[in-house]
Amino acid sequence: MELYRVLLADDEAEIRQGISRKIDWAARGFELAGEAENGAEALELAEQIRPDVVLTDIKMPFMDGLELCRRLRRTLPAAKLVVFSGFDEFEYARQAVSMGVSEYIMKPINARELEEVLESLRAQLEAQRQQRRDMETLRRRYEESLPVLRELFFARMLDGRIPPDQLAERAARYELELPGGPWGAALVSMDLPASGQSAERDELLLLSVRSFVEEHFELPGCWLRALLHNDAVAILAGLESADQLYPLMAELERLCALAPSCLGLRLTVGLGRPVAEAGQLGLSMEGARSALDYRLLMGGGRVLYIGDLEPDASLRLSLDDEDQRALATAVKLGTEQQLDTTVHDLVERMRASRLPPAQCQLYVLEIVTCLVRLARSGGVEVEDVFGPGFAGAVPAAELASLERLGEWLTARCRRLRELLGRRRTDSTGRTVEAAKAFIADHFADSELGVETVCAHLHLSPTYFSTLFKRETGKSFTAWVTDLRMAEAARLLRQTDEKTYLIAEKTGYIDPNYFSYVFKRRYGVTPSRYRAGEG
């Protein structure tokens, strides 16, 4: 069984030793992972061992227990805090409670009482651990949410917001079996009186229309799903073959004719062109919306098929917002394989349109414009990506075939990905160097902390701490302490200044704490170090 880590902080060595000896830690599910003799040391130690429980005295030098708890509540919010004190004062207890302290124990500490506190804390920690590990609970919640998740899944399919390569995986996640044949999308709109209807009544009528479609739709071999979509009812139809389009239209016409007697409503259906696969349903839905726009011209109470009203919509190629986001994500964050796949899908869209490459120039220009924006926002020179003298146009030679065009786009995207990666690496190095320089200029300031540096660099503390530790191998606190101690040692060797002045010049308000840290670093007190004993 994994033991919970305990950090013990008390300035009295006898008390620390007594607690350490009297408690059978392992028997109660704990290990004493570290001991500290003051709050400042405890804070540094907590950063290293990440304790589950902190036992701390209130009255300690350099940093008292309440201040320690206040800081730990920010850095280790899940840790259980226990404070003990020889001062029976209400104010101490009130402050401890306000900081989320789990227990407040009066000195002298009774071993049995502390064991009972540890038992209680272990029960709390076990409950938290069990809650995190309780996959059955998560599974039950997930299953309860499945109907809503499926509705969202189908709505995103209709809006074209699910990448085709993720469709099968997401469908399986929601325990759905989708047909593999052609698909069609339709929108069912109801004609309502101009006034006298409430929004609540409109929604109830939409639910009635959806139920009506699900209950009365009859077309053998056709998979159907109806859902609320904005102010209409959307229909997803999985067809056995493209030839089933006209039987589908006939069945929808039958429902329109049946609606006045069953619902007391007149329904108009906009039907989009069938598409080859479910991942392209967004295109069919665009056609369905456009078809409904012809209702005033063609009349309602019937099926309006976009194929009868407009030229083939597939001849219109456009890079929508979702495409641009996907391309930007692949360039900035994706692997090379993910980037190649994204570009391949964009090129395949041109192939599916059956348009000559020269007629795809506007679509390609949209892709190039997206890449230019990415380059500029990332501080990359456009000519470094597209070559000298680039003016926004694709070289004519690259439009000779879709294969050459795809290779050219892929090469440009890979180049941009490489240059952005270099910029990030360079930026990281510059950020850490700037932090080092700022620390070197300000380490004498006793108020210097992560927040001060982050305000100067305009970074979040969490991101900066991770970045600094990764690049330097040391925490921010350790880095500052190293600089302060090195400067203190220099001043002791080269000047006759008094110790308390050297403490102030190296960022320590309390000379005693300065001496404590110095001795912990060099093994001797500052005065002995000056005398040449260090």
Steps between C-alpha positions, in 0.01 A plus 500: 500500500633846412574697817393861544792744545522712817708815552568595865602858588592610856789708628544274806709196412370305804141536384590390146688200633220410740234510230725307263564221754157467659295464181498172308472678165487201268235326709273797441575531132754784518872565465689788659650639180670808642566718806562873523597724791332816371229610261735623226681166488167317504379702201810409299476136605131485405590608148722192470307222672142614426355372832143378544494616865687786667535506880624839614549700816362854495788677676819451295786732396531660154145399398223398739265208447202712394701672227630159392143371477393807303772441240448124485130553437599665170775259394359172641123551519430128547733457799348451847632757748524434875626772737594466866575772751560568864287811479136446586374804317185532292668721238750228408224245455288747300785575260581131464139418409491785245799342325335162463700331777367152569589474871620730783682317783608653832844426648623293669420259220339175605613208281157339512328821396740542208443139394126562497552810285715299260234229480242764414726656238575163348127434465460833323796435271377150424158636415654752263719234342207264466292774342770562243534130429134418502471428132164337548356827625653683208365239263151533646511875466623461147215264412249741651643771277502286185168629358619859526845412363343322205283802422812721508684249281230506233469879519876532442477257210238723340715808554806328355692542826628143533816419299423203270791299640352528852143411410521121545687530831248747645204297380642192672557707816130584506406139415359589158511296182492727196424369149787518255300598191391841368345751739248777465393785729163673515346782702132491596348842561147562630279788396377687810257791537669841500394569860353335804772238545738482797856374481404213730216399270731516198741259668219261588382508140853423380509199731166390357636530146805295590285227655272510197793444262648218708165321539368532144813481284501173304769429244653150501879500514525867600662588837341811647565731791294813582615771743428860590726736310463873562135583410437188294519122511803352328498160336806286442435224249740217428415357157566158355611661174479828312195358316304517825493881484172515309319246724620718792350808336173313445485392864566855620224624266266247661584637846433857382159390373424315825607779736189727481267221612738351763655819637280780381816652348635554152856372459759598241810285449828625357708209368872521419690297244618158619867473593729200484563464874381622839799729544370714212150548642576867563495554121159334470369710788617819326290393203201430722519851649530654156202298378279641776590851385295429186183447707353843417571452131395136465237480776498301821340176612727293276854367450747744347805317362806719448603293197185620321557862595873573473806382309718239667614653831800268507658720233542772764814450703548701819738489796265558794590600858523139616738415214719797591508400867590142409781615269633746760498231771678250276771753406560631851443193719461189285752234405635492146264210422198691634600802292538289185158344561334840543649634175412175320135537606489857366646389166262204481213745529621656175525158342143418601379821334640373167607855415826561311781626728494842333135540604587417860723807533263696723474208743881460498536874555287468815736228627805711418343803672444289812869399498612861449297607806656218705849605391448866586337428836795273586763756397614299195594674175260402221783471246673247726195280455405558135830612350651832388272744322179327616201720418213274607452298182569131452768441233334400175713188474353368827148516350583241235339222704340440838796280592748784445271746673468268800879454518554877484247570777642221718854632459393854591310379807793290617734795457270727699467237773881477524550877515228548764661223708834679484337826603340330800833348606680832458222679684523255791874557528460876488226489764715301744802721435286808562380345825858425607604856424205640696577275797868601490398867514242459776605211725583753774129583518350297785160514327631334183276207409362310203212747472743793469694337217182391323358852516821624336491229229119500458473125562285287726679367814416136424634516143811693606585260785474199268704674229771619741541159664515325162762737357723546809448176690423702814191647656464878515558496878815291470638727226443816707651339809812399302551858379446645846737257667771552237478877545498464881813283486673758277415788732620307804832424332564840341345754739487580869128577501299369792298185454162671536590743216608212277170330581309809386709528182417140408125521560466382861316724746562267794877462573431181697328338205786615276748328734284189504487476120872582467599228744274250325677585172866525609503298821626787717361830630578822309751612764691172482491510121654849511767363732593248234342191650263440207 
